[in-house]
Amino acid sequence: MKGFKNVRAYLPEIGVVTTNIGFENGKIVYIGNDDSQIESIASVNGIVVPGFIDQHIHGAGGSDGMDGTEKDLQTISETIAREGTTGFLATTMTQSPQNISKALTAVKDIMQKGEFKGAEVLGVHLEGPFISPKHIGAQPLEYVAKPSVEIFDEYDRLSGGNIKIVTLAPEQEGGLELVEHLAKLGKVASIGHTGSKFDDVERAVKAGAKNVTHTYNAQTALHHREVGVVGSAMLFDELNCEVICDTIHVSVPAIKLVIKNKPHNKFTLITDAMRAKGMPDGLSELGGQTVIVKNGEARLEDGTLAGSVLKMNVAVKNLVEKAGVSFTDAIDFATRNPAENICVLAERGTVEVGKRADFTVLDEDFNVLLTVVGGKIVYKA
């Protein structure tokens, strides 16, 4: 069998230990002290961790999921493998029904083929169009639509049933009905781009909402007389909190506040990256809007933050070095937690026998040395 010999690896419930890892047919089949049957795939001088999972990413390498082609999805796949990501949700945005439909069809087609240059497409995060017109962030107002079970069902059909998360504003007409519908289907209703107050969030949680989209951004803030979405996100243990830990979208103290107030398995790192990730600074585009990228920030011409150019390994590094999070906790936030949130923990998200052979190898500065997907090297520094 192929694998890693005598490597430091992060194993669940144990921590970082020196061990051997063997895999066959894309799955881990052995973890232990015996390396006699293992053929090493690479010389490793770093720590082997589970492959990162990004449940909220729009694009990278000059491509966007909304471009609606398999070629663009492959560009994203190949680009983000360089930062240690082995699986992701292709994230849409508020756009015309035609453009959304094109993007969803492309995801269905590429997932049916199951061939990826780097990270695997695990499904879709439908971010919009079911959002509040007062909290659009960098999404185009003209295409905002009321939450609709019928429209969602058609979108899900076009995606091949692969929509995993839906960002919506539950206070909008039809919002709670859609939350209940998603919960019945086993899909994640995510509260985001919303003007919800505490009572709205409480109703959404009771209806089955499970996630908060890019916590703090494009939602009602915490206030001592109305805790809004931000305060509610910390109060309800049922809600998983996505956070963009680039220290631009969210300050370090704000990151610490969420972590302190959430159960360990309810904090998830996302990049919310756009097509400019992995590209030089300058002009870019998001949903037909001009974006200016400079010094690690992506903004619309009016100054509104327009997604990020954050890399997942940098997000992990920021948590450890700036927020004081332990290495293993930070890794969980980029691997185990998103896997649990989108219901794929049985097959990925931790290094265990029986799970997929998806790995990232990091050096002491969190640089990615190696990315392995299904037992095959897709990136080597």
C-alpha positions as CSV (number, residue, x, y, z in Angstrom):
1,M,0.0,0.0,0.0
2,K,1.1,3.6,-0.5
3,G,1.3,6.1,2.3
4,F,3.4,8.1,4.7
5,K,6.2,6.6,6.7
6,N,7.3,7.9,10.1
7,V,5.4,11.2,9.9
8,R,4.0,13.5,12.5
9,A,0.2,13.5,12.0
10,Y,-2.8,15.0,13.7
11,L,-5.1,12.2,14.8
12,P,-8.6,12.8,16.3
13,E,-8.8,12.5,20.1
14,I,-5.1,11.9,20.3
15,G,-3.3,14.9,18.9
16,V,0.0,15.2,16.9
17,V,1.9,11.9,17.1
18,T,4.6,10.1,15.0
19,T,3.0,7.3,13.1
20,N,2.6,5.6,9.7
21,I,-0.4,6.0,7.4
22,G,-1.3,3.6,4.6
23,F,-4.0,4.0,2.0
24,E,-5.4,2.1,-0.9
25,N,-8.1,2.9,-3.4
26,G,-8.4,6.4,-2.1
27,K,-9.1,5.4,1.5
28,I,-7.0,5.2,4.7
29,V,-6.5,1.5,5.6
30,Y,-3.8,1.6,8.2
31,I,-2.5,3.9,10.9
32,G,0.1,2.5,13.3
33,N,3.7,1.6,14.0
34,D,4.4,-0.9,11.3
35,D,5.7,0.6,8.1
36,S,6.8,-2.6,6.4
37,Q,3.9,-2.7,4.0
38,I,3.9,1.0,3.1
39,E,5.4,2.5,0.0
40,S,6.1,6.2,0.7
41,I,4.5,8.6,-1.7
42,A,6.8,11.5,-0.6
43,S,9.4,12.5,1.8
44,V,7.6,14.5,4.4
45,N,9.1,17.0,6.8
46,G,6.0,18.6,8.2
47,I,2.7,17.7,10.0
48,V,0.1,15.7,8.2
49,V,-3.5,17.0,8.8
50,P,-6.8,16.3,7.2
51,G,-7.4,18.1,3.9
52,F,-9.1,21.5,4.4
53,I,-12.8,21.9,3.5
54,D,-14.1,25.3,2.3
55,Q,-17.9,25.4,2.5
56,H,-18.0,29.0,1.3
57,I,-15.8,30.0,-1.7
58,H,-16.8,31.7,-4.9
59,G,-13.7,31.6,-6.9
60,A,-9.9,31.6,-7.3
61,G,-7.2,31.7,-10.0
62,G,-9.2,34.1,-12.1
63,S,-12.3,31.9,-12.2
64,D,-15.7,32.0,-10.4
65,G,-18.3,29.4,-9.8
66,M,-20.8,31.7,-11.4
67,D,-18.9,31.6,-14.7
68,G,-20.8,28.4,-15.1
69,T,-18.3,26.1,-16.8
70,E,-16.5,23.0,-15.9
71,K,-13.2,24.6,-16.9
72,D,-13.7,27.4,-14.4
73,L,-14.6,24.9,-11.6
74,Q,-11.4,23.0,-12.5
75,T,-9.3,26.2,-12.3
76,I,-10.7,26.9,-8.8
77,S,-10.1,23.2,-7.8
78,E,-6.5,23.4,-8.9
79,T,-5.8,26.8,-7.4
80,I,-7.1,26.1,-3.9
81,A,-5.3,22.7,-3.7
82,R,-2.2,24.8,-3.3
83,E,-3.5,26.1,0.0
84,G,-4.3,22.6,1.3
85,T,-8.0,22.5,0.4
86,T,-9.2,19.1,-0.7
87,G,-12.9,19.7,-0.9
88,F,-15.2,22.7,-1.4
89,L,-18.7,23.9,-2.0
90,A,-19.0,25.9,-5.2
91,T,-20.7,29.1,-4.0
92,T,-23.2,31.0,-6.1
93,M,-24.4,34.6,-5.6
94,T,-27.5,36.6,-6.2
95,Q,-27.8,36.8,-9.9
96,S,-30.3,36.2,-12.7
97,P,-32.1,32.9,-12.7
98,Q,-30.4,32.1,-16.0
99,N,-26.9,32.7,-14.6
100,I,-27.6,30.7,-11.4
101,S,-29.0,27.9,-13.4
102,K,-26.0,27.7,-15.6
103,A,-23.7,27.6,-12.6
104,L,-25.7,24.8,-11.0
105,T,-25.7,22.7,-14.1
106,A,-21.9,23.0,-14.4
107,V,-21.6,21.7,-10.8
108,K,-23.9,18.8,-11.6
109,D,-21.9,17.9,-14.7
110,I,-18.5,18.0,-13.0
111,M,-19.7,16.1,-10.0
112,Q,-21.1,13.4,-12.2
113,K,-17.8,13.0,-13.9
114,G,-15.9,13.0,-10.6
115,E,-12.6,14.0,-12.1
116,F,-10.8,17.0,-10.5
117,K,-7.4,18.6,-11.0
118,G,-7.2,19.4,-7.3
119,A,-9.8,19.9,-4.6
120,E,-13.1,18.0,-5.1
121,V,-16.4,19.9,-5.6
122,L,-18.6,18.5,-2.8
123,G,-21.7,20.4,-3.7
124,V,-23.1,23.9,-3.8
125,H,-23.5,26.7,-1.3
126,L,-26.4,28.7,-2.7
127,E,-25.7,32.2,-1.4
128,G,-28.8,34.2,-2.5
129,P,-30.9,35.2,-4.2
130,F,-33.2,34.7,-1.1
131,I,-31.6,37.6,0.9
132,S,-32.6,40.9,2.4
133,P,-32.4,43.9,0.0
134,K,-31.2,45.9,3.0
135,H,-28.2,43.6,3.7
136,I,-26.9,42.8,0.2
137,G,-23.2,43.3,0.9
138,A,-21.5,42.9,-2.4
139,Q,-24.5,41.2,-4.1
140,P,-26.4,43.0,-6.9
141,L,-29.8,44.4,-5.6
142,E,-31.7,43.9,-8.9
143,Y,-31.7,40.1,-8.6
144,V,-32.7,39.7,-4.9
145,A,-35.7,37.5,-4.7
146,K,-38.2,36.4,-2.0
147,P,-37.5,33.0,-0.5
148,S,-39.3,30.3,-2.5
149,V,-39.6,26.6,-2.0
150,E,-40.6,26.2,-5.6
151,I,-37.6,28.1,-7.0
152,F,-35.2,26.3,-4.6
153,D,-36.5,22.9,-5.7
154,E,-35.9,23.8,-9.4
155,Y,-32.4,25.0,-8.5
156,D,-31.7,21.8,-6.6
157,R,-32.9,19.8,-9.5
158,L,-30.5,21.6,-11.9
159,S,-27.6,20.9,-9.5
160,G,-28.4,17.2,-9.4
161,G,-29.6,17.5,-5.8
162,N,-26.2,18.8,-4.8
163,I,-27.1,22.0,-3.0
164,K,-25.7,21.5,0.6
165,I,-26.2,25.0,2.1
166,V,-28.7,27.8,1.3
167,T,-28.0,31.3,2.6
168,L,-31.3,33.2,3.2
169,A,-32.9,36.0,5.2
170,P,-35.5,34.2,7.4
171,E,-37.4,37.4,8.2
172,Q,-38.4,37.8,4.5
173,E,-41.8,36.5,3.3
174,G,-41.5,32.8,2.7
175,G,-38.2,32.6,4.7
176,L,-39.4,30.2,7.5
177,E,-41.2,28.0,5.0
178,L,-38.0,27.6,3.1
179,V,-36.0,26.9,6.3
180,E,-38.5,24.1,7.2
181,H,-38.3,22.7,3.7
182,L,-34.5,22.6,3.7
183,A,-34.4,20.9,7.1
184,K,-36.8,18.2,5.9
185,L,-34.5,17.6,2.9
186,G,-31.4,17.4,5.2
187,K,-29.9,20.5,3.7
188,V,-28.4,23.4,5.7
189,A,-30.4,26.6,6.1
190,S,-27.9,29.4,6.8
191,I,-28.9,32.7,8.2
192,G,-27.2,35.5,6.2
193,H,-27.5,38.7,4.3
194,T,-30.3,39.4,6.7
195,G,-31.9,42.1,8.9
196,S,-33.2,39.4,11.4
197,K,-33.6,40.3,15.0
198,F,-33.3,37.9,17.9
199,D,-36.9,36.7,17.6
200,D,-36.5,36.1,13.9
201,V,-33.4,34.0,14.5
202,E,-35.1,32.1,17.3
203,R,-38.0,31.2,14.9
204,A,-35.5,30.2,12.2
205,V,-33.6,27.9,14.6
206,K,-36.9,26.2,15.7
207,A,-37.7,25.8,12.0
208,G,-34.4,24.0,11.5
209,A,-31.7,26.6,10.6
210,K,-28.2,25.3,11.3
211,N,-25.7,27.9,10.1
212,V,-24.8,31.6,10.1
213,T,-23.2,32.9,6.9
214,H,-19.9,34.8,7.3
215,T,-20.7,35.8,10.9
216,Y,-20.7,39.6,11.6
217,N,-20.8,40.5,7.9
218,A,-24.1,41.5,6.1
219,Q,-26.2,41.0,9.2
220,T,-27.6,42.8,12.3
221,A,-24.9,43.6,14.8
222,L,-24.9,42.9,18.6
223,H,-26.5,45.6,20.7
224,H,-27.4,45.5,24.3
225,R,-31.1,46.1,23.7
226,E,-31.3,43.9,20.6
227,V,-28.7,41.2,20.1
228,G,-29.4,40.8,16.4
229,V,-28.0,38.0,14.3
230,V,-24.5,38.3,15.8
231,G,-25.6,37.9,19.4
232,S,-28.1,35.2,18.5
233,A,-25.3,33.3,16.7
234,M,-23.5,33.1,19.9
235,L,-26.5,32.2,22.0
236,F,-27.9,29.3,20.0
237,D,-25.6,26.3,20.2
238,E,-27.5,24.8,17.3
239,L,-26.0,27.4,14.9
240,N,-22.6,26.8,13.3
241,C,-20.7,30.1,12.7
242,E,-18.8,30.6,9.5
243,V,-16.1,33.2,10.0
244,I,-13.7,34.8,7.5
245,C,-10.5,34.9,9.6
246,D,-8.5,37.3,7.4
247,T,-8.5,40.0,10.2
248,I,-10.0,42.3,7.6
249,H,-13.6,41.2,7.5
250,V,-13.5,40.4,11.3
251,S,-11.1,41.8,13.9
252,V,-9.1,39.5,16.1
253,P,-11.1,40.3,19.3
254,A,-14.3,39.6,17.4
255,I,-12.9,36.2,16.2
256,K,-12.0,35.4,19.8
257,L,-15.5,36.4,21.0
258,V,-17.2,33.9,18.7
259,I,-14.8,31.1,19.5
260,K,-15.2,31.6,23.3
261,N,-19.0,31.5,23.0
262,K,-19.5,28.5,20.6
263,P,-19.3,24.8,21.2
264,H,-16.0,23.5,19.7
265,N,-17.8,21.9,16.7
266,K,-19.8,25.0,15.8
267,F,-17.0,27.3,14.5
268,T,-16.0,26.9,10.9
269,L,-13.3,28.7,8.9
270,I,-14.3,29.8,5.4
271,T,-12.5,31.9,2.8
272,D,-15.4,33.5,1.0
273,A,-12.8,34.0,-1.7
274,M,-13.5,35.5,-5.1
275,R,-11.8,35.0,-8.5
276,A,-9.0,37.4,-7.5
277,K,-7.5,34.9,-5.1
278,G,-4.1,33.7,-6.4
279,M,-4.0,36.6,-8.8
280,P,-1.9,39.9,-8.8
281,D,-3.4,43.0,-7.2
282,G,-5.5,45.2,-9.5
283,L,-9.0,45.2,-11.0
284,S,-11.2,42.1,-10.8
285,E,-14.9,41.3,-11.0
286,L,-17.8,40.0,-8.9
287,G,-21.3,39.5,-10.3
288,G,-20.7,42.1,-13.0
289,Q,-19.3,44.6,-10.5
290,T,-15.8,46.0,-10.6
291,V,-13.6,45.0,-7.6
292,I,-10.4,46.6,-6.6
293,V,-7.9,44.2,-5.0
294,K,-5.1,45.8,-3.0
295,N,-2.9,44.7,-0.1
296,G,-5.0,41.6,0.6
297,E,-8.4,43.4,0.5
298,A,-11.1,43.1,-2.2
299,R,-13.6,46.0,-2.3
300,L,-16.2,47.3,-4.7
301,E,-15.7,50.9,-6.0
302,D,-17.8,52.2,-3.1
303,G,-15.6,50.6,-0.6
304,T,-17.8,47.6,0.3
305,L,-15.9,44.4,1.0
306,A,-16.4,42.0,-1.9
307,G,-15.4,38.6,-0.6
308,S,-11.8,37.9,0.1
309,V,-8.5,36.7,-1.3
310,L,-7.8,34.7,1.8
311,K,-6.1,31.3,1.6
312,M,-7.3,28.6,4.0
313,N,-3.8,27.8,5.4
314,V,-3.4,31.5,6.2
315,A,-6.8,31.5,8.0
316,V,-5.5,28.6,10.1
317,K,-2.3,30.5,10.7
318,N,-4.1,33.6,11.8
319,L,-6.1,31.7,14.4
320,V,-3.0,30.2,15.9
321,E,-0.7,33.2,15.8
322,K,-3.1,36.1,16.2
323,A,-6.1,34.7,18.1
324,G,-4.2,32.3,20.3
325,V,-6.1,29.2,19.2
326,S,-4.3,25.8,19.6
327,F,-3.0,24.2,16.5
328,T,-5.3,21.2,16.7
329,D,-8.4,23.4,17.3
330,A,-7.6,25.6,14.3
331,I,-7.2,22.5,12.2
332,D,-10.6,21.2,13.4
333,F,-12.2,24.5,12.4
334,A,-11.0,24.0,8.8
335,T,-11.6,20.2,8.5
336,R,-13.7,18.3,11.0
337,N,-16.3,21.1,11.6
338,P,-17.2,21.9,8.0
339,A,-17.3,18.2,7.3
340,E,-19.8,17.7,10.1
341,N,-21.8,20.8,9.1
342,I,-22.4,19.6,5.5
343,C,-22.9,16.0,6.6
344,V,-19.7,14.4,5.1
345,L,-17.9,13.7,8.4
346,A,-18.4,9.9,7.9
347,E,-16.0,10.0,4.9
348,R,-13.7,13.0,5.4
349,G,-12.6,15.7,7.8
350,T,-10.3,13.6,10.1
351,V,-7.4,11.2,9.6
352,E,-9.0,7.8,10.5
353,V,-9.0,4.3,9.0
354,G,-11.9,4.0,6.6
355,K,-12.0,7.7,5.7
356,R,-10.8,9.2,2.4
357,A,-7.1,9.7,1.9
358,D,-7.3,13.5,1.8
359,F,-4.4,15.2,3.5
360,T,-2.5,18.5,3.8
361,V,1.1,18.6,4.9
362,L,2.1,21.9,6.7
363,D,5.5,23.1,7.7
364,E,6.0,25.1,11.0
365,D,5.0,28.3,9.3
366,F,1.8,26.9,7.9
367,N,3.1,26.7,4.4
368,V,1.5,23.9,2.4
369,L,4.2,21.3,1.4
370,L,1.8,18.7,-0.1
371,T,-1.8,18.2,-0.8
372,V,-3.3,14.7,-1.3
373,V,-6.8,14.0,-2.6
374,G,-8.0,10.5,-2.7
375,G,-4.5,9.2,-2.1
376,K,-3.0,11.1,-5.1
377,I,-0.7,14.1,-4.9
378,V,-2.4,17.1,-6.5
379,Y,0.1,19.7,-5.2
380,K,3.7,19.6,-4.1
381,A,5.7,22.7,-3.1
